Amino acid sequence: MSAFTKTQSIGQFMNAMNLSSIELLEREKDGITTRFIPLGNDEYARVSNKLTALSGETQVSWFTPDDGEPSWMFHPKGEGGATVVSKFTLGSAVEKSI
C-alpha cells in the first residue's frame, strides 16, 4: 500500500531544502501531460493530480508508492489517502451514574 510520511507545509519544506522559490512545471509528451517540481541537482518532486496551483495551503509528503521509487509529492492540504472513519475526543464522552 502506498504511504505518505513526513508531511509538512510548503514553507517548511522550502526552508528545510534551502529553496527560495519553486515552480510547478507541466510537460506534454505523446499525448500524456505530466506535472512536476524541480528541486535542483537533477531531483524532481511528484505532483498530485488534484493540485492545480501552489499556495500556502500546499503540503509536501514523502511518498512511497507500491511500485517505483519513493520521492517527495506536493499535494493539497488534507490529501494523503486516509479517510477518518471515527473520532473520539476527550471531553466528548459524558459519564453518567447509574
ChimeraX attribute file (.defattr): number of C-alpha atoms within 10 A of each C-alpha:
attribute: neighborCount
match mode: 1-to-1
recipient: residues
	/A:1	6
	/A:2	11
	/A:3	14
	/A:4	18
	/A:5	12
	/A:6	10
	/A:7	20
	/A:8	16
	/A:9	19
	/A:10	21
	/A:11	18
	/A:12	13
	/A:13	17
	/A:14	16
	/A:15	11
	/A:16	9
	/A:17	11
	/A:18	10
	/A:19	12
	/A:20	8
	/A:21	8
	/A:22	13
	/A:23	11
	/A:24	16
	/A:25	11
	/A:26	10
	/A:27	10
	/A:28	9
	/A:29	7
	/A:30	5
	/A:31	7
	/A:32	7
	/A:33	9
	/A:34	13
	/A:35	16
	/A:36	17
	/A:37	18
	/A:38	14
	/A:39	17
	/A:40	10
	/A:41	6
	/A:42	6
	/A:43	10
	/A:44	14
	/A:45	20
	/A:46	21
	/A:47	20
	/A:48	15
	/A:49	11
	/A:50	10
	/A:51	17
	/A:52	12
	/A:53	11
	/A:54	15
	/A:55	12
	/A:56	10
	/A:57	13
	/A:58	18
	/A:59	23
	/A:60	25
	/A:61	23
	/A:62	18
	/A:63	21
	/A:64	17
	/A:65	13
	/A:66	10
	/A:67	8
	/A:68	7
	/A:69	8
	/A:70	16
	/A:71	14
	/A:72	22
	/A:73	20
	/A:74	27
	/A:75	25
	/A:76	21
	/A:77	16
	/A:78	12
	/A:79	16
	/A:80	17
	/A:81	8
	/A:82	9
	/A:83	8
	/A:84	5
	/A:85	5
	/A:86	5
	/A:87	5
	/A:88	7
	/A:89	6
	/A:90	6
	/A:91	7
	/A:92	7
	/A:93	8
	/A:94	7
	/A:95	7
	/A:96	5
	/A:97	4
	/A:98	3
